[in-house]
Amino acid sequence: MRKFSIIATFMLCCSMAFFSSQSFAAPSKDDIDVENIKAPPRDVKDILLVLSQARADKTIIEKATKILALPVPNTNDAEVLNHYYYRRAAAEDALENTRGALENIKKAAVDFPSIKVDLRIDETFQYAGNEASQGNLIVAKKISEQGLLVVPQNLRGWTLSFDRQIVNYCLGLGDFECAKSGLATLENDYSALISVARNPNYLSRINWENTLEATRGRYFLAEGKFLEAERSLRRSLYLNQQILDGIKDRGRDALDNEVRVSQDSSSAARNFYAQRAYLMTDMAKAYLGQRRLVDAEYWAREGTMLAINQFGPNSGKTAQMLLTLTRVVAEQGRNAEAVLLGTAALKVAQQSTSYPASTSIAYARKTLATALVADGKYTQAEKVFAEMVENVKADPDIAARFPAQDLDWALALVKTGKAAQAATMTGEMLAKNGSRMEKGSTRLAMLTAFNASALQASGQSSKALTEFKTSVPILIDQSRNDTENNTQSIRQTQRITFVLEEYLASLAQQAKTDSSGAAAAEAFQIADLARGSGVQRALTSSAARANISDPQLAGLARREQDLQQRINTLTELLTGLLSAPPAQQLPAAQAKIRTDITAFKSQRDDLKKEIEEKVS
């Protein structure tokens, strides 16, 4: 992560016009070097081959099986029974039986709680996590909140762990205000802990910061702040590796311990390998959000290979890593490969658990269906989406919370002649999520445009046209910016093309009764853009600028490009401040940067209009 001192931050803020993006320092030795990563192969045969040839870790399976074969101890000693059920929970988890893991950890935490406070905190933490794995996020959040109440001063590191759980559960529930408040609490607790801790175990201290950065990364991802997410995740990956290097050959996990010990940063290597795999897949999502698709594929592959090697080819963790890789490959327009990966991920998810309502299986179906949509196989996609919903109905609690609605499902419904169902779905999505999305954001514009498309296809042209007019300009502007920065996603292009096709149909209907010809003229402009032959789009690319023969026009183009670079640089600085600890966020500097970004955007828009006029 590139780091700025407070003085350097003020210098950059006050003198941004004289700095280019090269002003930033090179990554320090403490950071993951993501700029020089090796490009991944251009197909997924290697991943599918490894998946087919890999074998589950028989050592882990044998350990877990032996533990589950042990009879219940013939004793009234609550501590002995506590360890028995705690260990059974770990064994069930190793065998991917999440329901069995929950049943056993609940017995340990509720029926036979340990009298040792550190063990009681540990089992409460595990209990919350297992409830969450079953989709019981409200229950899990309450357990974490109860766990916070029993953490003593000498074990305050656990406070950060419970804070992290609460933020993640709030995000899972879609409660962003709760997540924001929880993250603020975590940041304050971290600052307080660092200020009072005296000679803590070095692994514990590293893990405290790791907890903070990993949680920030997850929060920023959920908010669509992908650059901020990348920064935090990069730091967390570095810290995670330090922890793994520090605990090699030092500790044993719950499967090995005949006498129970707390599973923390000095012993739980398996947990930190799992965290690393999830950090890698989160990093892939952060790059996916930035449309840096080669980087995204690299990290998705790394997470997948780590999961296969550490947890086996039939692990739920492996299935989750494969799902992220499927998404990345689909975004690159490699649709047939995405379908292959999605099919493999679904197979792994089904092999990882015997529970039909498993959310792992549901998400695998959702991802496969999305890949099928991208590949133009709409009937198959609609069938897989329907199977997803039908299977989660086996557990009413999961069915009530599972986010089944999806833009790709809506697209499949439109393409298979079920536009009315699509309009109902997108309308509900807009009503539920639109209010918390930033006005003018690309995410809100895409959701609005899909709703308009469904309305148009279902015969509600007038209502659709209103929504198209508010959303399409935002999508077009984003598409142009992506083209300039070489970050355009093929998958994103497919979606925008679908929207523009429906917009054209809506304009065509309006043109029948529009004597002014305005609707027809707009339709021609949209059609021109859809064919990719817009004059402005060509002119705003770097290659076009380099070949402009008119000196005055070339000067305008350079000024427009310089403004975009300043905006990018200021935005990167702003995100660095936003992701810094509270005491280093410099609110006054942030306000100045925001003002400058707004001014530069306005100036850039004026220049783009002037360029348009000169070439038209």
N, C-alpha and C positions, 0 to 999 in steps of 0.2 A: 504494500500500500504506500503510495506516495505521501510523505508527511510534510507539513508546513509548520514552521514556528509562528507564533503570534505576530512577530515583527514582519516576517515574510508575507504573512497573510495581508497585513495592512498595506505593505508595499505593492502587492499584486492588485489589491482592491483600488488603490489610489492611482496606479499607473498602468492599468490594464491595456490601454491603447498602444503601449510601447512594447508589449510582450506578445510573443507567439506561443503556440502550444509547446514549443521546444524549451520554454522557460522552466518546465517542471524537472525536478531532479529524477535521476534514474532510480529504479527500484532498489531498495537497500537489501542487504544480505538476509534480512529477516523476512523477506517477502517471497511469495510464489512468483516465479518468472513466467507470466502468461503471455508475454509478448513474443517469445522465441520458441513457442511450442511447435512440435513437429506436426505437420498437417496429417490428418487421419487418412486411411485408405478411402478410395472412392466407391467402395461397396461394403456390404455388411457380411460377406461370406465368412470372414475370419471370426466374427462374433458368433455366428450361427454354428460354425464348426467347433469352436471352443465349448459352446453350450451343449452340443450333442455328445462331445467326448468327455466332458468333465464328469466327475463322480462325487457324490456326497461324501463328506468327511466321516468315515466310518468310526473314527475315534470318538468324535462328539456324539454320534448316534448311539454307540455302545455305552458310553457314559450315561447318557440321558435314559436309555432303556433300562439299565441296571438300577438307576435311582427310582424309576417309576415302578420297578418290580419289588422294591422294599416294602414290607408290611408296615402298617401304622404302629409306632412304638407302644408297647403295653405299659404306659406310664401316665401319671397325672401331672408330670412336670411340664408346665406350660412352655418353658424355654426349650426343652427337647422337641416338643410338638411344633413349636414355632419354627425351629430350624428344619424339621422334617418337611413341613408344608412349603417353606420358603424355597428349599432345594427342589422340591417337586415342581414348583412354579417355574424355576429356571430350566428344569428338564423339559417341561411341556413347551416352553418358549423355544428351546433349541430344536424341538421337533415340529415347530410351526403350529402347535395346537394352542392358539391364542385364547380360546374359551377355557381350555383346561388350565392354562397359566393363570387366568383371572380367578378361577374358582379356588385354586390353591393359594395364591398370594392373598386373597381375601380372608381365607382361614388363618393365615399367618398374621395378618395385620389386624383383623377384627376379633377372631375367636381366641387366638393365642398370641397377643402382642408381646413383644420382648420387653423385659424390665430394663434393658440397657437402652439408654436414650438414643445413642447413635444408631443402633440396630432398628429401633422403632421408627426413627426418621427415615432410614433407608427403605424399610418395608412399606412405609406410607408412600414414599416416592414411587416405588415400583408398583404399588397398588393403583395409584392414579394413572400411571402409564399404561397399565393393562386395561383399565376401564376405557381409556381413550382409544386403545387399539380395537376395541369392540364398538367404537362409535359413540360411547357414552360420555361425550365431552362435558356436559353440564355436571354430571356426577364426578368426573375426573377433576374438574376445576374446583369443586367443593372440597374434595379430598386434599388437593394441593393447598388450598387456603387453610384447612385444618392443620396440615403439616407445618405450615409457617408458624403457627401458634406455639408449637412445642420445641422449636429450635432454640437451644441455649446460646449464650454469648460465645462460648468456646467452640461452637460448631456453626458459626454464622455463614460459612461457605455454602451450607445447605440452603440458606435463604435465597441465594442466587439461583440454585437449581429449581426450587419451587417457583420463583418468579418467572423463570424461563418457561416452565410448564404452563403457567397461567397465561402467558402471552400466546403461546402456541395454541392453547385450547380456545382462547378468545378468537384467534384468527380462524380456527377451524369452524367456529360457530358463526363466523361472519360478523362478529361484533368488533368493529375496528376502533371504536372509542375505548372499549375495554382493553384491547390490545395496546393502544397508544398509552393509556394510563399505566398498564402493566409494564411496558417498556420503560417509562419514566421512573417507575418504582425500582425496577432492576438497575437502572443507571445510578440512581441515588444510593441504593443499597451497596452497589459495587464501590462507589466513591467513598462511602462511609467505611466499608470494610477495609479498603486499601489504606485509609488514613489512620486506622487504629490497630491494624494487624501488626504484631511484633514477631519477627522472624518466623513467618509461616513456612511450612513445607514448600519447597520450590515448585513441585508439581501442582500443589493446591493453588498457589498463586497464579501459575500459568493457566490452570483450568478456570479460575475466576474470570480472567479476561476472555478466555475462549468461550465461556458461557455467554458473556455479554455480546461479543462480536457475532457469534452464531445466531443469537436471538435477533440482533439488529438485522442481520442478513435476511432472515426469514420474514421479519416484519416489512422490510423494504420491498422484498419480492411481492408480498401480498398487496402492497400499496402501488405496485407498478413502478417503483423507483429503482430501476435496474442498475444504474451506475453506482448508486449508494450501496445496493446489495452486493455488487461485485467487490467493492472495497472491503466491506466487513467480512465477507466470505473468504476473501483472499487471506486476510489476517488470521481468521479462525483456522483455516487449513494449515497455516504455518504453526500455530500454537498446538493444534491437534497432533501434528507430527512430532513436536517436541515432547508431548506427553507420552506418545507411543514409544519413542526412543528411550524415555526415562523409565518406563515400567516393563521393558523387555526382561524376561527371566526374573522379575521381582515378585510378582503376585500371581495368584491363581483365582479363577472366577468361582462362582457358586457351585458349579458342577464338581469342582475338585476338592472343596473344603469340607473335611469331616466335621470340623468345628466352625460354626458360622462366624464370618468376619464381614464388616461393612464393605459394600462394593463401591469404591470411590476411585479417585484418580491415581491411587497407588496400586490398584489391584485389577480393575475391571478392563483389561485390554480388549476383550471382545466387544464391550460397549463402545469403546473409542474407535475401533475399526468400523463399527456400524455407523457411528457419527461421521467418520471420514467419508464413507460411501455417500451418505446423505448430503454432506457438504459439497461433494463433487457434483452430485446431480443438481443441487441448488445453484452451484456456479454455472452449470450448463443452462439452467433456466434464466439466470441473470444475463448471460450472453445472448440467449434466445430473444429475450426482451429487447436487447440492443441491436438485434438483427446481425450479430457477429456469429454467423452460423458455423464457420469452421472451428472457432474456439468452442462453441457450444457442443459440437460433435466430439471434440477432443475430450472435454470433461465428462460428457455422458458415457463415452467409451471407458474412461478411467474408472468411473463409478461402477459400471457394469462388470468390468474385469475384477475389480476389488471384491465385489459382492460374490461373484462366482468362486473366486479363490478362497475367500474367508468363510462363506456361509453355504456354498454348494449351489449346484445348478437348479435345484428345486426349492430354493428358499424364497419366501415372500419378499425379502430384501432384493434378491436378484430380479424378481418380477418388476419391482418398482423402478429399479435402475433401467431395465429394458424399456419400460414405458416412456421414460424421459428420452432415451435414445430414439425411440419410435417417433416422438414428437419432433425432435430435431431433424431427423431424416425427412420427415414429411414436409417440414418448413422449407427444405431445400428443393422440393418438387420431385424427390425420388420416391414416388408414390408406391410403386410395386414393392420396393424394398421395405418401405414403412409397413405395408400390409404383412410381409413376411415376419418382421420384427414384432408387430402387434399380435400376430397369431402365436408366435413363440412365447411372448409375455403372458398371454392368456393361458397357454398350456402350463407354464411354470406356476402361475398363480393358482390354478386348479389343483396342481400336484402338491402345493405347499400347505393346503388346508382341506379338511373334509366338511367345512361349514359352508353351505350353499349361499348364505346371505353375506358372505365375507365381502368387506369393502374392497379388499385387494382384487378379488375377481371382478367386482363391479367396475372399478377403475380400469382394469385391463380391457374389459369389454368396451368401455367408453373410448379408450384410446384406439382400439382396433377399429371401431366404428368410424372414428374421425379419419383414420388412415384410408378406410374404404371410400369415404366421401371425397377425399382428395384424389383418389384414383378413379373417381367417376362411377363407382359401383354403389349407386344410391339405394337400390332395393336391398342389397345385402347389408348395407350400413343401417338402414332403418330397422331391419330384422334384429341386428345385434344390439342396437339401442333398446329395442323393445324387450329383448331377453334380459338386458341389464336391469331394467325396472322390475320385470317379473320376478327375478331371483331375489332382489333385496326385499321384496314383499314378504319373504319368509321370516323376516325379523321386523315387525312394525316400527320399533324404535329406530332402527337404522334407516328404514324406508322413509320415515318422517323427516330425517335430517340429510339424507344423501342428495347432493346437488345433481340431480338427473338431467335437468334442462341444459341445453347446449346449442350454440349457434350452428354447429355442424349438423345436429339433428334437425334443426329448423330448415337448413338448406336441403337436407335429404327429403324432408317432408314436402317441400315445395317441388322438388324435382320428381317426386313420385305421385304428384297430383293430390297432395293432402295439405294444400296451402292454408285452409282454415285452421287446422291443428297447429301449423307453424305459427300463424298469427297469434293464436292463443298463447303459445309458448313464449314467443318473443315479447309479447305484451306483458306477461307476468314477470319475465326477466327484467324488463325495463322498469316496471313498477317497484320491484324489489331492490334492484341494484343501482338504478339510475341516479337516485338522490344522493348517494354517497360517492359517486364518481365526480371528478373535477369537471366543471363546465368548460366546454371547449376541448376536452381531452380526446385523444384518438380512440380510447377504449369506449367512451360514451358515444362517440360518433359512429363507431362500427356497430354497436348494439342498436342504436337508433336507426341506422341504415338497414340493418337486417330486419328490424320490425317493419320498416317502410316497405322493404322488398316482399315480406310475407303479406302485408296488407294489399300491395299491388297485385300479387298473384292470386289473392282471394277475392278480387273484384272491388276493393276499396281504394280506388285510384286517387280520389280527391284527398283523402286523409293521408295516403302514402306520400303524395307530392309535397305536402307541408313538411313532413319529416325528412324527406330527401333533401330539400332546400337548406335545412339546418345542419345536416350531417355530411353530405357529399363534399362541400368545399373544404371541410376540415380533413377529410380522407385524401382528397386530391393534393392538398398542400403537404400532408405528411408523405404521400407517395413521391412528390417532387423532391422533398428533402432527403428521403431515403435514396433516391436515384443519384443525387449529388454526392452523397457520402458512400455510395456503393454498398448500402445496407438493405437494399430491397429484397424481401423474401418472396420466393416463388409462391409459397402458400398464401401470403398476404395479397399478392397480385391476383391470385385466383379468387379470393374473397371479394376484392374490390371490383374485379370484372363482373362477378355475379351481381353485385349491387348496381353497377352501372347499366347492366343489361335490363334490370328491372326498372331503373330510373328512366331509361330510354322508352320503355314500354309505357310508363306513366306519362311522359312528355308527349308521346305519340297520341295518346288518348286525349290529352288536353288540347293538342294542336287541331283536332277535328272541330272544336268549337271556339278556337282562338283566332279571331280575324286579324289580329295584329301581327301574327307570324312569330311572336316572341318565343313561344314554346318550340316551334320548329327550328328556329335559329339555335336555341339552347341545345336541342337534341343533336344538331350537327356538331356543335362544340364538344359535347360529351362523347359522341361517336369517334371524333378525331382523337380525343384523349385515350379512349379505350384501345384504339389501334396503335397507340404509342408514338404518334407522329406530331404531337404538339410542338409548336415552335419554341415556346418558353422552356419546355422540358429539355429540348436539345441544347438550347443556349445556356442553361444553368449547369450543365455538366462541365467538369474540368477540361475535358478534351476539346469541347466546343470553344471554351474561352481561349484556349491556347492558339486557336486558328482564326480568331476574329481579325479581319483585315482593317476595319474601321478603327482608327486610333481612339476616337472619342467613345465608341461603343466598347472597345476593349478596356478602356479606363473605368467605365461604369461597371463592367463585369468584374474587374479586379476589386473595386471598392465593395461590390456586393459580396464577393467571396471573402474579403477581409472581415467584413461585418459578421459573416457566418462563423468565421474562425474565432472572433472575439466572443461571440455568443457561446460557442462551444467551450472556450476556455473559462469564461465566467461561470458557466453552468457547472463545469467540473470543480471549480473552486468552491462554489456554493454547496455542492453535494458533499465536499470534504468537510466543510464547516458543520453541515447538518448531521454528519455521522460522527463528529468529534464528541468527546465527553462534554457534559453540560457546561462546565466551567470554561471550556475552550471554544464555545460556539459563536461568540462575538455577535450578538444580535444587531448591533449598529452596522457592522460590516456586512452582515447578511442583507439588511435593508438597502444599503447602498448598492450592493451587487444586483439585487432584484430590480432596482430602479434603472440601473445601467442596461440590464438585459432587455427590459421593456423598451427602453429608448432605442437600443440597437436593432431590435426586431422591427420597430416602426420605421427606422431609417432604411432597413433592408427591404421592407415591403415597398417603400417609395421608389427605391432603385429598381426593383423588379418591374414595377409598373412603367418606369421610364424606359427600361430596356425593351419591354413589350411594345411600347409605342414606336420605338425607333426601328424595330424589325418588322412591324406590321405594315 
